[in-house]
């Protein structure tokens, strides 16, 4: 079992509110024990009981999905789940089983499923006004704009509201090209910035690319500064409570960071028009790419280089914003620089379709060169939800909770890493966490897909829903609602431990020699 001594020592450092949520609280209550077979760890209690499911049968849903929804909508797990209700960090399937949601609707549910304050704000707004578009003024978008830009440093005081992360990054690309008059935009290999025709070229994952002409027009992908899987890396490269197992000889600065920065400079020397760059995009921590963190100082130096060549630096905060990484409200703050444009989505609306681009008034003025319009961006309902989400993060101190509970989680995962060789790397910050599974620790080769799926399925069967990321899908992704508490972490750790044990007992050495399967 996970060392109770280590967990107890770490738990003592947590404030009481992070250790256990009161069962009498309507906000942080825990629901009735789930009816999950073969449960090993004890699922935390919850006094919330959703209404019984009364919708279509499981078979009817499968048939409709097969016959009427486009095939790109892939369902997870051998027997896909039908989720019909949610409450804070919990999800419920159509048969009444309860699951700890450790993926948060792909990093989208920030303050908790169906949070009562957010629900109330939406309900009150829908009783007044749903939609008018921005050809008329309505109060909520103005109230929300003031609240949101107050969270930013410097001159980042102009906001344009849209509906999704892809739209936000699409608009940021347009702004950068209009403002600078330049065309070329850089992004990091292994990044994900969206799937619109414009942003698909920005995204540097073969698994997310359609073979279309013009997708790469004016886009350059540069070497990813990955301290674990990259060419260079060491034991003190990243801003995380847990470091890689790779050795380094650094005494001052970071040699790996210097090497990756030198590669970026080479791109500017040989692949770009001198002084004529439009922008560079970077996630503060790569999300879809597998929770990849960069060497400390890399993004700050990259931003300076881009600006010296006439471009803007764009921080993609779609996954890392709104207190997700704990120490700061925005992920870029951990990298000690201020971007020129910031894009955000997902956690901004706790599941409501809402996104935004924040920039300086000078850069925003570039949009006045022609008419530009977004029908739903910042409509009354979206703005009301956005305000409520900010209120909850502040009132319930969820940024602090993310830091403290996330650090507790990371240290527990690091202990599991000491006991299971298939855990190659544990990384992240706050409640933005990744666990990379490997077939060979020394070579850092990805664990074969069937083995990853076995572990993933086992966790689901025991009541814990995890995501998967990375090019090979071998990184377990943990991005729960920020209301997660220490009890939930312990349940997740016990579940992972049992899943690893089960896998090793079923095939104790086969994973070492298995060839990687896509």
C-alpha positions in Angstrom: 0.0 0.0 0.0 1.0 3.7 -0.3 3.0 4.7 2.7 0.5 6.0 5.3 3.4 7.8 7.0 4.2 9.8 3.9 0.6 10.7 3.2 0.0 11.6 6.8 3.0 13.9 6.9 1.9 15.6 3.7 -1.7 15.8 4.9 -0.7 17.6 8.1 0.4 20.5 5.9 -3.0 20.9 4.3 -5.6 23.2 5.7 -8.6 21.4 7.2 -10.9 22.6 4.3 -8.6 20.8 1.8 -8.6 17.5 3.8 -12.3 16.9 4.0 -15.4 18.7 2.7 -18.2 18.8 5.2 -20.9 16.3 4.4 -23.5 18.8 5.4 -22.4 21.4 2.9 -24.6 21.8 -0.1 -21.5 22.8 -2.2 -18.9 20.2 -1.2 -21.1 17.3 -0.2 -20.3 13.8 -1.2 -22.9 11.4 -2.6 -24.1 8.0 -1.7 -21.6 5.1 -2.1 -21.6 3.9 -5.7 -22.6 0.3 -6.7 -19.3 -0.5 -8.3 -18.1 -4.1 -8.4 -14.7 -5.1 -7.2 -14.1 -1.9 -5.4 -10.7 -1.9 -3.6 -10.3 1.5 -2.0 -13.1 3.2 -0.1 -15.0 5.8 -2.1 -15.5 9.0 -0.1 -19.1 9.6 1.0 -21.4 12.0 -0.7 -24.9 13.0 0.5 -26.0 14.1 -3.0 -28.5 11.8 -4.7 -29.4 12.6 -8.3 -32.8 11.9 -9.7 -33.2 8.4 -11.3 -32.4 8.3 -15.0 -35.5 8.2 -17.2 -34.0 8.7 -20.7 -33.4 6.4 -23.6 -32.2 2.8 -23.1 -28.5 2.1 -23.4 -29.1 0.2 -26.6 -31.1 3.1 -28.1 -28.3 5.5 -27.3 -25.7 3.3 -28.9 -27.9 2.9 -32.0 -28.5 6.7 -32.3 -24.8 7.4 -31.9 -23.9 4.8 -34.6 -26.5 6.0 -37.1 -26.8 9.7 -36.6 -23.7 11.2 -34.9 -20.6 11.7 -37.0 -17.9 9.0 -36.5 -15.3 11.4 -35.1 -17.2 11.3 -31.8 -15.3 8.5 -30.2 -16.5 7.0 -26.9 -14.0 6.0 -24.2 -13.9 2.5 -22.6 -14.8 -0.9 -23.9 -18.4 -0.4 -22.7 -18.9 3.4 -23.0 -20.5 5.2 -20.1 -23.8 7.1 -20.3 -23.3 9.9 -17.8 -26.6 11.6 -16.9 -25.8 13.7 -13.8 -23.0 15.5 -12.0 -22.3 17.0 -8.6 -19.1 18.9 -7.8 -16.3 16.3 -8.4 -18.7 13.4 -9.0 -20.4 12.0 -12.1 -23.3 9.4 -12.2 -24.1 7.0 -14.9 -27.6 5.8 -16.0 -27.5 2.9 -13.7 -26.7 5.0 -10.6 -23.0 4.3 -10.3 -20.9 7.2 -9.0 -17.5 8.1 -10.3 -14.8 10.5 -9.2 -14.2 12.7 -12.1 -10.4 13.2 -12.4 -10.6 14.6 -15.9 -13.1 17.4 -15.4 -14.8 17.1 -18.9 -11.3 17.6 -20.5 -10.2 20.3 -18.1 -13.5 22.2 -18.5 -15.3 21.8 -15.2 -13.3 24.1 -12.9 -15.5 24.8 -9.9 -17.5 21.6 -9.8 -20.3 20.0 -11.8 -23.6 21.8 -11.3 -22.1 24.2 -8.8 -25.2 25.7 -7.0 -23.9 29.3 -7.3 -23.2 29.0 -11.1 -26.5 27.2 -11.6 -28.3 30.0 -9.8 -26.6 32.7 -11.8 -27.6 31.0 -15.1 -31.1 30.4 -13.9 -31.6 34.0 -12.9 -30.2 35.3 -16.2 -32.4 33.0 -18.3 -35.4 34.4 -16.6 -34.4 37.9 -17.7 -32.7 37.7 -21.1 -31.1 34.9 -23.1 -29.6 36.6 -26.1 -29.6 39.9 -28.1 -26.2 39.8 -29.8 -23.9 42.7 -29.3 -25.6 45.1 -31.7 -27.4 46.1 -28.5 -25.7 46.8 -25.2 -26.6 44.5 -22.3 -25.1 44.9 -18.7 -23.6 41.5 -18.2 -20.9 41.6 -20.8 -19.7 44.9 -19.4 -19.7 43.7 -15.8 -17.9 40.5 -16.8 -15.3 42.3 -19.0 -14.3 44.5 -16.0 -14.0 41.5 -13.7 -12.0 39.4 -16.1 -9.4 42.0 -17.2 -8.8 42.9 -13.5 -7.1 39.5 -13.3 -4.4 40.4 -15.7 -1.1 42.3 -15.3 0.1 45.3 -17.3 -1.8 46.6 -20.2 -3.8 43.4 -20.9 -7.1 45.3 -20.6 -9.1 44.6 -23.8 -11.2 41.4 -24.2 -13.1 39.8 -27.1 -15.5 37.0 -26.1 -16.0 33.9 -28.3 -17.3 30.4 -27.7 -14.4 27.9 -27.7 -10.6 27.6 -27.4 -10.2 27.0 -31.1 -12.1 30.2 -31.8 -10.0 32.1 -29.3 -6.7 30.9 -30.8 -8.0 31.4 -34.3 -8.8 35.1 -33.4 -5.4 35.5 -31.8 -3.7 34.4 -35.0 -5.7 36.9 -37.0 -4.9 39.7 -34.5 -1.2 38.9 -34.5 -1.0 39.0 -38.3 -3.1 42.1 -38.7 -1.1 44.0 -36.0 2.4 43.1 -37.1 1.8 42.9 -40.8 3.8 39.7 -40.7 2.7 36.2 -41.7 4.9 33.6 -40.0 3.7 32.1 -36.7 5.6 29.6 -34.5 4.4 26.9 -32.2 6.0 24.0 -30.3 6.0 20.5 -31.5 3.6 18.4 -29.4 1.3 21.4 -28.9 -2.4 21.6 -29.2 -4.2 24.9 -30.0 -7.4 23.8 -31.7 -9.0 22.1 -34.7 -10.4 24.9 -36.8 -8.9 25.0 -40.3 -6.7 27.9 -39.1 -5.6 26.4 -35.8 -5.1 22.9 -37.1 -1.9 24.0 -38.7 -0.8 25.6 -35.4 -1.4 22.2 -33.6 1.7 20.0 -34.0 0.3 16.5 -33.5 -0.1 14.1 -36.5 -3.1 12.5 -34.8 -5.0 15.8 -35.0 -4.1 16.7 -38.6 -6.3 16.2 -41.7 -4.4 16.0 -45.0 -5.7 19.4 -46.4 -3.8 21.9 -48.6 -2.8 25.2 -47.1 -3.0 24.0 -43.4 0.6 24.8 -42.8 0.7 28.1 -44.6 2.9 30.5 -42.7 3.3 28.2 -39.7 6.6 26.8 -38.3 6.8 24.1 -35.6 9.9 24.3 -33.4 11.6 21.7 -31.2 9.6 21.0 -28.0 11.6 21.7 -24.8 10.5 18.5 -23.0 12.8 17.7 -20.1 11.6 14.1 -19.9 11.3 12.8 -23.5 13.3 15.5 -25.3 17.0 15.4 -26.3 18.0 17.3 -23.2 16.7 17.2 -19.7 17.7 17.0 -16.1 16.6 16.6 -12.5 15.8 20.3 -11.8 14.5 21.6 -15.0 10.8 22.2 -14.4 8.6 24.2 -12.0 7.0 21.2 -10.3 7.1 19.4 -6.9 8.3 16.4 -8.8 11.3 16.3 -11.2 12.4 13.8 -13.9 14.7 10.9 -13.0 17.2 12.1 -15.6 20.6 13.3 -14.3 22.1 16.7 -14.9 25.3 18.5 -13.9 23.8 22.0 -13.7 25.2 24.2 -11.0 24.0 27.6 -12.3 21.1 27.9 -14.7 19.7 25.1 -16.8 21.8 23.5 -19.5 18.8 21.8 -21.0 16.9 25.1 -21.2 19.9 26.7 -22.8 20.1 23.9 -25.4 16.5 24.2 -26.3 16.6 27.9 -26.6 19.7 27.6 -28.9 17.5 25.4 -31.2 14.8 28.1 -31.2 17.5 30.7 -32.2 18.6 28.4 -35.1 15.0 28.4 -36.4 15.0 32.2 -36.5 18.4 32.2 -38.2 17.6 29.8 -41.0 13.8 29.3 -41.4 12.2 32.8 -40.9 12.4 36.2 -42.6 14.7 38.3 -40.4 12.6 40.6 -38.1 9.3 39.6 -39.8 7.6 37.2 -37.4 3.9 37.6 -36.5 3.8 35.5 -33.3 4.7 32.5 -31.3 2.1 30.5 -29.4 2.7 28.4 -26.3 0.7 26.6 -23.7 2.0 27.2 -20.2 1.9 23.5 -19.7 1.1 21.3 -22.7 -2.3 19.7 -22.1 -3.3 17.3 -24.9 0.4 16.6 -25.5 0.6 14.9 -22.1 1.1 17.6 -19.3 4.6 18.5 -20.7 6.4 21.2 -18.7 9.2 23.3 -20.1 12.6 24.1 -18.5 12.4 27.1 -16.2 13.1 30.4 -18.1 12.5 29.0 -21.6 9.2 30.8 -22.4 10.5 34.1 -21.0 13.5 34.0 -23.3 11.4 32.8 -26.2 9.1 35.8 -25.8 12.0 38.2 -25.8 13.4 36.6 -29.0 10.0 36.8 -30.8 9.5 40.4 -29.9 13.0 41.3 -31.0 11.9 39.9 -34.4 8.8 42.0 -34.7 6.3 39.4 -33.3 3.9 39.0 -30.4 3.9 36.2 -27.8 0.6 34.4 -27.3 -0.1 32.5 -24.1 -2.6 29.7 -24.5 -4.3 29.4 -21.1 -7.2 27.2 -22.3 -6.2 24.5 -19.9 -3.9 26.2 -17.4 -5.9 29.3 -16.6 -8.3 30.1 -13.7 -6.1 28.8 -10.9 -5.6 25.4 -12.3 -1.9 25.3 -11.6 -2.4 26.6 -8.1 0.5 29.1 -7.4 -0.9 31.7 -9.9 -4.2 32.5 -11.5 -2.6 32.2 -15.0 0.0 29.6 -16.0 2.2 32.2 -17.7 2.9 33.9 -14.4 4.9 30.9 -13.4 7.2 31.5 -16.3 7.9 35.1 -15.2 6.8 37.0 -18.4 3.7 38.9 -19.6 2.4 37.9 -23.0 1.0 40.2 -25.6 -2.2 38.1 -26.1 -3.8 35.5 -23.8 -6.4 33.0 -25.0 -8.7 31.1 -22.6 -11.6 28.7 -22.6 -12.7 25.5 -20.8 -12.6 26.4 -17.1 -13.7 30.0 -17.8 -17.3 28.8 -18.0 -17.3 25.5 -16.0 -18.7 23.7 -19.0 -20.7 26.6 -20.5 -19.6 27.4 -24.1 -17.5 30.5 -23.3 -14.0 31.6 -24.3 -12.0 34.9 -24.6 -9.0 36.6 -26.1 -7.4 39.3 -23.9 -4.8 41.7 -25.2 -3.7 45.3 -25.1 -5.9 48.1 -26.5 -3.3 48.8 -29.2 -3.3 45.3 -30.5 -7.1 45.0 -30.2 -7.5 48.0 -32.4 -6.2 45.9 -35.3 -9.7 44.4 -35.5 -11.1 47.8 -36.6 -9.6 47.3 -40.1 -12.7 45.5 -41.2 -16.0 44.3 -39.7 -15.6 41.4 -37.2 -18.5 39.8 -35.3 -19.2 36.8 -33.1 -23.0 36.1 -32.7 -22.9 34.4 -29.3 -19.6 35.7 -27.8 -20.2 37.1 -24.3 -24.0 36.9 -24.5 -26.0 37.5 -21.3 -26.1 33.9 -20.2 -22.4 33.3 -20.9 -21.4 36.5 -19.1 -23.5 35.6 -16.1 -21.9 32.2 -15.8 -18.4 33.7 -16.2 -19.0 36.1 -13.4 -20.3 33.3 -11.1 -17.2 31.2 -11.9 -14.9 34.0 -10.8 -16.9 34.5 -7.7 -16.7 30.8 -6.7 -12.9 30.6 -7.4 -12.4 33.6 -5.1 -14.9 32.8 -2.3 -14.0 29.1 -2.0 -10.2 29.8 -2.4 -10.0 27.2 -5.2 -6.7 28.4 -6.5 -5.2 27.8 -3.1 -7.0 24.4 -2.9 -5.5 23.5 -6.3 -2.0 24.2 -5.1 -2.3 22.4 -1.8 -4.3 19.3 -2.9 -2.4 19.1 -6.2 0.9 19.0 -4.4 -0.4 16.4 -2.0 -1.5 14.3 -5.1 1.8 14.8 -6.9 3.8 13.6 -3.9 1.6 10.5 -3.5 2.0 9.7 -7.2 5.8 10.1 -6.8 5.7 7.5 -4.1 3.9 5.1 -6.5 6.6 5.8 -9.1 9.2 4.4 -6.7 7.3 1.1 -6.5 6.0 0.6 -10.1 8.5 0.6 -12.9 5.8 1.3 -15.5 5.6 4.9 -14.1 8.3 6.7 -16.0 7.5 10.2 -15.0 5.2 12.1 -12.7 4.8 15.8 -13.5 2.6 18.8 -13.2 1.6 21.7 -11.0 -1.5 22.2 -8.9 -4.3 20.1 -10.4 -2.8 19.9 -13.8 -1.1 16.5 -13.5 0.3 13.8 -15.8 1.7 10.3 -15.2 3.6 8.9 -18.1 3.6 5.1 -18.4 6.6 3.4 -20.0 7.7 0.0 -21.1 11.3 0.6 -20.3 12.3 3.2 -17.8 15.9 3.6 -19.0 14.9 4.1 -22.7 11.6 6.0 -21.8 9.7 4.0 -24.4 5.9 4.4 -24.2 4.0 1.6 -22.6 2.1 -0.5 -25.2 -1.4 0.8 -25.8 -3.2 -2.5 -24.7 -1.5 -2.3 -21.3 -2.3 1.4 -20.9 -6.0 0.7 -21.7 -6.1 -2.2 -19.2 -5.0 0.2 -16.4 -7.3 2.9 -17.6 -10.3 0.5 -17.7 -9.5 -0.9 -14.3 -9.5 2.6 -12.7 -12.9 3.2 -14.4 -14.3 -0.1 -13.0 -13.2 1.0 -9.5 -14.8 4.4 -9.8 -12.1 6.8 -11.0 -12.3 8.4 -14.4 -8.9 9.5 -15.9 -8.0 11.1 -19.2 -5.2 10.0 -21.5 -2.8 12.3 -23.3 0.5 12.4 -25.3 1.1 11.4 -28.8 1.0 7.7 -27.9 -1.9 8.0 -25.4 0.4 6.7 -22.6 0.1 9.6 -20.2 -2.7 9.4 -17.6 -4.1 12.9 -17.4 -5.6 14.2 -14.2 -7.5 17.6 -14.4 -10.3 17.3 -11.8 -12.6 20.1 -10.7 -10.7 22.4 -8.4 -12.9 21.5 -5.4 -11.1 18.1 -5.1 -10.0 17.3 -1.5 -7.4 15.1 0.2 -9.9 12.3 0.7 -10.6 12.1 -3.0 -6.8 12.1 -3.7 -6.3 9.2 -1.4 -9.1 7.3 -3.1 -7.6 8.0 -6.5 -4.1 6.9 -5.3 -5.5 3.6 -3.9 -7.4 3.0 -7.1 -4.3 3.6 -9.2 -2.2 1.4 -6.9 -4.7 -1.5 -7.3 -4.8 -1.0 -11.1 -1.0 -1.2 -11.3 -0.9 -4.3 -9.1 -3.6 -6.0 -11.1 -1.8 -5.3 -14.3 1.5 -6.5 -13.0 -0.1 -9.7 -11.6 -1.8 -10.4 -15.0 1.4 -9.8 -17.0 4.3 -9.3 -14.6 7.0 -8.8 -17.2 5.3 -8.8 -20.6 5.1 -5.0 -20.6 8.9 -4.8 -20.5 9.4 -6.5 -23.8 6.2 -5.5 -25.6 6.6 -3.5 -28.8 4.8 -0.2 -28.8 1.4 -0.4 -30.4 -0.5 2.7 -31.7 
